[in-house]
């Protein structure tokens, strides 16, 4: 295929995303209000708890076997590399631009975490179904492409809610503590005798109305204040039990095992264990109706996700002022530096024999370096109350530029691996 043909194939899925995103943006307008704030929350819950797990689990169960699972081991490593390199580049960007304290964690987060689930799940099938696709038979390409994208979504969710979540948590905690100390040094006691509180604690779901004291800071310790006070009175066994309880009931750990991740685990189990696979997967399987039902539910995920993505971008049009060079720096990191480094890493891994000679798999690994930030970053920013409106501006510009950047990089990646 010629370069122009590859560019045409790469541009089609991005154009489709833009068109559906525009519809979602229109539906979120105040005059229409079909995807207003409350509606988006409800639909997001539906996608999060029903559509995504069905999509991820169904595709993995259908395509993953023990044999090909062994060959895909490099994908989790590749995604981890994108997160580590992105966070390093984000930290450098923070130092160069001297970004405001409340934006430090946000900048590192958007530089490190790409949209590893939703966009590949939209882009890969669109490329596979096009007649000019360089990846061979459309049905085979779609089957394995969806498996790769589903695996990418599941792994990305784990890294976002463990690695990026904690980076933004620590940064927000530091900013809130410094802000609290600054305000407390200025304000004194109200006439009522109550201390003036600067803001509610948006970072701790368990304490929505009061910011935790320094010695009871939930960001810096796993033990609760009660456990910390009784620390010296309990036995070593009780201390260990308390720590394990704090870890496994922490909301961050629950987020790591999101419904999409649990769906991926179920899909792996069904795909890898032959008796379960023979029972559920395939047209001759006794319970294939279960697989068909899960697949039917999962197919609703892609258009719904895209509509919600467009509706969420409306907030960026009304967002707060974000430093110009910060936005430019994020665009350079996500759409220039990361893809270039990604090409070097994937080609090096291929030459060493760490990556199988599958053009579609190699394309998926390369694409993971050239994606806009994950939408989950906006959720984390909202949770911690640090840079929420600025996040909307960053998301707006990165997704607008994605229409050009992702198309150009996809064209180059397909030329590279085809």
C-alpha positions as CSV (number, residue, x, y, z in Angstrom):
1,X,0.0,0.0,0.0
2,X,1.1,3.5,-0.7
3,X,1.6,6.2,2.0
4,X,-1.6,8.0,0.9
5,X,-3.6,4.8,1.1
6,X,-2.3,4.2,4.6
7,X,-3.1,7.7,5.6
8,X,-6.7,7.3,4.3
9,X,-7.1,4.0,6.2
10,X,-5.7,5.6,9.4
11,X,-7.9,8.7,9.1
12,X,-11.2,6.9,8.9
13,X,-11.4,5.6,12.5
14,X,-10.3,9.0,13.8
15,X,-13.0,10.8,11.7
16,X,-15.6,8.4,13.0
17,X,-14.5,9.2,16.5
18,X,-14.7,12.9,15.8
19,X,-18.2,12.6,14.3
20,X,-19.6,10.6,17.2
21,X,-17.8,12.9,19.7
22,X,-19.4,15.9,18.1
23,X,-22.8,14.3,18.5
24,X,-22.0,13.7,22.2
25,X,-20.9,17.3,22.6
26,X,-24.1,18.5,21.0
27,X,-26.2,16.3,23.3
28,X,-24.5,17.8,26.3
29,X,-25.4,21.4,25.4
30,X,-27.7,23.2,27.8
31,X,-30.4,23.7,25.2
32,X,-30.4,20.0,24.4
33,X,-29.4,18.5,27.8
34,X,-29.8,14.9,26.8
35,X,-26.3,14.2,28.1
36,X,-26.3,16.7,31.0
37,X,-24.3,16.2,34.1
38,X,-26.7,13.8,35.8
39,X,-27.3,11.8,32.6
40,X,-23.5,11.5,32.1
41,X,-23.0,10.2,35.6
42,X,-25.7,7.5,35.1
43,X,-24.5,6.5,31.6
44,X,-20.9,6.4,32.9
45,X,-21.9,4.0,35.6
46,X,-23.6,1.8,33.0
47,X,-20.5,1.8,30.9
48,X,-18.2,1.2,33.9
49,X,-20.1,-1.6,35.5
50,X,-21.8,-3.3,32.6
51,X,-20.6,-2.5,29.0
52,X,-16.8,-2.4,29.6
53,X,-16.6,-5.6,31.6
54,X,-18.7,-7.4,29.0
55,X,-16.6,-6.0,26.1
56,X,-13.3,-6.8,27.7
57,X,-14.2,-10.2,29.1
58,X,-16.1,-11.4,26.0
59,X,-13.2,-10.5,23.6
60,X,-10.5,-12.0,25.8
61,X,-12.4,-15.2,26.4
62,X,-13.0,-15.6,22.7
63,X,-9.4,-15.1,21.6
64,X,-7.0,-15.7,24.5
65,X,-5.7,-19.2,24.9
66,X,-2.8,-20.4,27.1
67,X,-0.5,-20.6,24.0
68,X,-1.1,-17.1,22.7
69,X,-1.2,-15.6,26.2
70,X,2.4,-16.6,26.7
71,X,3.4,-14.7,23.6
72,X,1.6,-11.5,24.7
73,X,3.7,-11.1,27.9
74,X,5.5,-8.0,26.5
75,X,2.3,-5.9,26.4
76,X,2.1,-5.3,30.2
77,X,5.8,-4.4,30.1
78,X,5.4,-2.1,27.2
79,X,2.5,-0.3,28.9
80,X,4.5,0.1,32.1
81,X,7.3,1.6,30.0
82,X,4.9,4.2,28.6
83,X,3.8,5.2,32.1
84,X,7.3,5.4,33.5
85,X,8.7,7.4,30.5
86,X,5.6,9.6,30.4
87,X,5.9,10.4,34.1
88,X,9.6,11.3,33.8
89,X,8.9,13.6,30.9
90,X,6.0,15.1,32.8
91,X,8.2,15.8,35.8
92,X,10.7,17.5,33.6
93,X,7.9,19.6,32.0
94,X,6.8,20.7,35.5
95,X,10.3,21.9,36.3
96,X,10.8,23.6,33.0
97,X,7.4,25.5,32.9
98,X,7.4,26.0,36.7
99,X,3.8,24.9,36.7
100,X,1.5,25.9,39.6
101,X,1.6,23.5,42.6
102,X,-2.0,22.3,42.2
103,X,-1.2,21.2,38.6
104,X,2.0,19.2,39.2
105,X,0.3,15.9,39.7
106,X,-2.2,16.5,36.9
107,X,0.6,17.3,34.4
108,X,2.6,14.1,35.3
109,X,-0.7,12.1,35.2
110,X,-1.7,13.3,31.7
111,X,1.9,12.7,30.4
112,X,2.1,9.2,31.7
113,X,-1.4,7.7,31.2
114,X,-2.7,7.3,27.6
115,X,-6.2,6.3,26.6
116,X,-5.2,2.6,26.3
117,X,-8.7,1.2,26.3
118,X,-11.4,3.3,24.7
119,X,-9.5,4.6,21.6
120,X,-7.8,1.4,20.6
121,X,-11.1,-0.4,20.9
122,X,-12.6,2.2,18.5
123,X,-9.5,2.5,16.2
124,X,-8.5,-1.1,15.7
125,X,-11.8,-2.5,14.5
126,X,-12.3,0.4,12.1
127,X,-8.8,-0.2,10.6
128,X,-9.5,-4.0,10.4
129,X,-12.8,-3.6,8.6
130,X,-11.5,-1.2,6.0
131,X,-10.8,-2.8,2.6
132,X,-7.4,-1.3,2.4
133,X,-6.2,-2.6,5.7
134,X,-2.6,-3.9,5.7
135,X,-3.5,-6.5,8.4
136,X,-5.0,-9.2,6.2
137,X,-8.4,-10.8,6.6
138,X,-10.9,-8.4,8.2
139,X,-12.5,-11.0,10.5
140,X,-9.2,-12.4,11.8
141,X,-7.8,-8.9,12.2
142,X,-11.0,-7.8,14.1
143,X,-10.9,-10.9,16.3
144,X,-7.3,-10.6,17.4
145,X,-7.3,-6.8,17.3
146,X,-10.1,-6.6,19.8
147,X,-8.3,-9.1,22.1
148,X,-5.2,-6.9,22.0
149,X,-7.3,-3.7,22.7
150,X,-9.2,-5.4,25.5
151,X,-6.0,-6.6,27.1
152,X,-4.6,-3.1,26.8
153,X,-7.7,-1.6,28.5
154,X,-7.5,-4.1,31.4
155,X,-3.8,-3.5,32.0
156,X,-4.1,0.2,31.6
157,X,-6.9,0.4,34.2
158,X,-4.6,-1.4,36.7
159,X,-1.7,1.0,36.1
160,X,-3.8,4.1,36.1
161,X,-5.5,3.3,39.5
162,X,-2.3,2.2,41.1
163,X,0.6,4.1,39.6
164,X,-1.0,7.4,38.4
165,X,-3.6,7.5,41.1
166,X,-0.8,7.6,43.8
167,X,1.3,10.2,42.0
168,X,-1.7,12.5,41.8
169,X,-2.8,11.6,45.4
170,X,0.6,12.6,46.8
171,X,0.8,15.8,44.8
172,X,-2.7,16.8,45.8
173,X,-2.0,16.0,49.4
174,X,1.1,18.2,49.4
175,X,-0.7,21.1,47.8
176,X,-3.7,20.9,50.2
177,X,-1.4,20.7,53.2
178,X,0.6,23.8,52.1
179,X,-2.6,25.7,51.3
180,X,-4.1,24.8,54.6
181,X,-1.0,25.9,56.5
182,X,-0.9,29.2,54.5
183,X,-4.6,29.9,55.2
184,X,-4.4,29.0,58.9
185,X,-1.4,31.4,59.2
186,X,-3.7,34.2,58.0
187,X,-7.1,33.4,59.5
188,X,-7.9,33.1,63.1
189,X,-10.9,32.1,65.0
190,X,-14.5,33.0,64.0
191,X,-16.8,34.9,66.3
192,X,-18.5,31.6,66.9
193,X,-15.3,30.1,68.1
194,X,-14.9,27.8,65.1
195,X,-11.8,27.6,63.1
196,X,-12.3,28.9,59.6
197,X,-11.9,25.9,57.2
198,X,-10.4,26.9,53.8
199,X,-12.1,24.2,51.8
200,X,-13.6,20.7,52.1
201,X,-11.5,17.7,51.8
202,X,-12.2,16.5,48.3
203,X,-9.4,14.0,48.4
204,X,-10.7,11.7,51.0
205,X,-14.1,10.1,50.2
206,X,-14.5,9.1,53.8
207,X,-14.2,12.6,55.1
208,X,-16.1,14.9,52.7
209,X,-16.8,17.7,55.1
210,X,-13.5,18.2,57.0
211,X,-9.9,18.2,56.0
212,X,-7.9,15.6,57.9
213,X,-5.3,16.8,60.4
214,X,-1.7,16.3,59.7
215,X,-1.4,13.4,62.1
216,X,-4.5,11.8,60.7
217,X,-3.5,12.3,57.0
218,X,-5.1,9.5,55.0
219,X,-2.7,10.2,52.2
220,X,0.4,9.4,54.1
221,X,-0.6,6.3,56.1
222,X,-2.7,3.3,55.7
223,X,-3.8,3.1,59.3
224,X,-6.7,5.2,60.5
225,X,-6.4,7.7,63.3
226,X,-7.9,5.3,65.8
227,X,-5.4,2.6,64.8
228,X,-2.5,5.1,65.0
229,X,-3.5,6.1,68.5
230,X,-3.7,2.5,69.7
231,X,-0.5,1.5,67.8
232,X,1.5,0.9,70.9
233,X,-1.2,-1.0,72.7
234,X,-1.8,-3.8,70.2
235,X,0.2,-6.9,69.5
236,X,2.3,-7.5,66.4
237,X,-0.3,-9.9,65.0
238,X,-3.1,-7.3,65.4
239,X,-0.9,-4.7,63.7
240,X,-0.4,-7.0,60.7
241,X,-4.1,-7.7,60.6
242,X,-4.9,-4.0,60.7
243,X,-2.5,-3.2,57.9
244,X,-3.9,-5.9,55.7
245,X,-7.4,-4.7,56.4
246,X,-6.4,-1.1,55.6
247,X,-4.8,-2.2,52.3
248,X,-7.6,-4.4,51.0
249,X,-10.4,-2.1,52.0
250,X,-8.7,1.0,50.7
251,X,-10.7,2.7,47.9
252,X,-7.6,2.8,45.7
253,X,-7.2,-1.0,45.8
254,X,-10.9,-1.3,45.0
255,X,-10.3,1.0,42.0
256,X,-7.4,-1.2,40.8
257,X,-9.8,-4.2,40.6
258,X,-12.3,-2.2,38.5
259,X,-15.1,-4.0,36.7
260,X,-13.1,-3.9,33.5
261,X,-10.2,-5.6,35.3
262,X,-12.5,-8.2,36.8
263,X,-14.0,-8.8,33.4
264,X,-10.5,-9.3,32.0
265,X,-9.7,-11.8,34.8
266,X,-12.9,-13.8,34.0
267,X,-12.1,-13.7,30.3
268,X,-8.6,-15.0,30.9
269,X,-9.9,-17.8,33.1
270,X,-12.5,-18.9,30.5
271,X,-10.0,-18.6,27.6
272,X,-7.1,-20.4,29.2
273,X,-8.9,-23.2,31.0
274,X,-9.9,-25.7,28.2
275,X,-13.0,-27.3,29.9
276,X,-14.5,-23.8,30.5
277,X,-13.6,-22.7,27.0
278,X,-15.2,-25.8,25.4
279,X,-18.3,-25.2,27.5
280,X,-18.8,-21.5,26.7
281,X,-16.9,-20.5,23.6
282,X,-17.7,-21.4,20.0
283,X,-20.9,-22.1,18.0
284,X,-20.8,-25.8,19.1
285,X,-20.4,-25.0,22.8
286,X,-23.3,-26.2,25.0
287,X,-23.6,-22.7,26.6
288,X,-22.6,-20.5,23.7
289,X,-25.7,-18.5,24.3
290,X,-23.9,-17.0,27.3
291,X,-21.0,-15.8,25.2
292,X,-23.5,-14.4,22.6
293,X,-25.3,-12.5,25.3
294,X,-22.1,-11.0,26.8
295,X,-20.9,-10.0,23.3
296,X,-24.2,-8.3,22.5
297,X,-24.0,-6.2,25.7
298,X,-20.3,-5.4,25.1
299,X,-21.0,-4.1,21.6
300,X,-22.9,-1.2,23.2
301,X,-19.7,0.0,24.9
302,X,-17.9,1.7,21.9
303,X,-20.6,4.1,20.7
304,X,-21.6,4.9,24.3
305,X,-18.0,5.6,25.4
306,X,-17.5,7.9,22.4
307,X,-20.7,9.9,23.0
308,X,-19.7,10.3,26.7
309,X,-16.2,11.4,25.7
310,X,-17.7,14.2,23.5
311,X,-20.0,15.3,26.3
312,X,-17.2,15.4,28.8
313,X,-15.2,17.7,26.5
314,X,-17.9,20.4,26.7
315,X,-16.5,21.3,30.2
316,X,-13.2,22.2,28.6
317,X,-14.9,24.9,26.6
318,X,-16.0,26.5,29.8
319,X,-12.9,25.6,31.9
320,X,-10.5,27.7,33.8
321,X,-7.4,29.4,32.3
322,X,-4.5,26.9,31.9
323,X,-0.8,28.1,31.4
324,X,-0.2,28.2,27.6
325,X,3.3,26.6,27.7
326,X,2.0,23.8,30.0
327,X,-0.5,22.8,27.4
328,X,2.1,23.0,24.6
329,X,4.5,20.9,26.6
330,X,1.9,18.2,27.2
331,X,1.1,18.1,23.5
332,X,4.9,17.8,22.7
333,X,5.3,14.9,25.2
334,X,2.2,13.0,24.2
335,X,2.4,13.4,20.4
336,X,6.1,13.8,19.6
337,X,8.5,12.5,22.3
338,X,6.6,9.5,23.5
339,X,5.8,8.1,19.9
340,X,9.5,8.6,18.9
341,X,10.7,6.7,22.0
342,X,8.0,4.1,21.4
343,X,9.3,3.3,17.9
344,X,12.8,2.9,19.2
345,X,11.7,0.6,22.1
346,X,9.3,-1.6,20.1
347,X,11.8,-2.0,17.2
348,X,14.6,-2.9,19.7
349,X,12.3,-5.4,21.4
350,X,11.4,-6.9,18.0
351,X,15.0,-7.3,17.0
352,X,15.8,-9.1,20.3
353,X,12.9,-11.5,19.7
354,X,10.8,-10.3,22.6
355,X,7.9,-9.4,20.4
356,X,6.4,-11.9,17.9
357,X,6.4,-11.1,14.2
358,X,2.7,-10.1,14.1
359,X,2.2,-6.8,12.4
360,X,-1.1,-6.1,14.2
361,X,0.4,-6.8,17.6
362,X,3.4,-4.6,16.8
363,X,1.0,-1.9,15.6
364,X,-0.9,-2.1,18.9
365,X,2.3,-1.8,20.9
366,X,3.4,1.3,18.9
367,X,-0.1,2.9,19.1
368,X,0.1,2.8,22.9
369,X,2.8,5.5,22.8
370,X,0.7,7.9,20.6
371,X,-2.6,8.2,22.3
372,X,-4.2,11.2,24.1
373,X,-4.5,11.2,27.9
374,X,-6.8,8.7,29.6
375,X,-10.2,10.0,30.5
376,X,-9.8,8.5,34.0
377,X,-7.3,11.3,34.8
378,X,-10.3,13.7,34.9
379,X,-12.0,11.5,37.4
380,X,-8.9,11.4,39.6
381,X,-8.5,15.2,39.4
382,X,-12.1,15.6,40.4
383,X,-11.7,13.2,43.3
384,X,-8.7,15.1,44.7
385,X,-10.0,18.6,43.9
386,X,-6.7,19.7,42.3
387,X,-6.7,21.1,38.8
388,X,-10.2,19.8,37.8
389,X,-11.1,22.7,35.5
390,X,-7.6,22.9,34.1
391,X,-7.9,19.2,33.3
392,X,-10.9,19.9,31.1
393,X,-8.9,22.4,29.1
394,X,-6.0,19.9,28.7
395,X,-8.4,17.1,27.6
396,X,-10.1,19.4,25.1
397,X,-6.8,20.4,23.3
398,X,-5.2,17.0,23.5
399,X,-8.3,15.3,21.9
400,X,-8.7,18.0,19.3
401,X,-5.0,17.5,18.3
402,X,-5.5,13.7,18.4
403,X,-7.4,13.9,15.2
404,X,-4.2,14.9,13.4
405,X,-1.5,13.3,15.6
406,X,-3.1,9.9,16.0
407,X,-3.9,9.8,12.2
408,X,-0.3,10.7,11.2
409,X,1.3,8.3,13.7
410,X,-1.1,5.5,12.8
411,X,-0.1,5.9,9.1
412,X,3.6,5.8,10.0
413,X,3.1,2.8,12.3
414,X,1.2,0.8,9.6
415,X,3.9,1.6,7.1
416,X,6.5,0.5,9.6
417,X,5.0,-2.9,10.4
418,X,3.3,-3.8,7.1
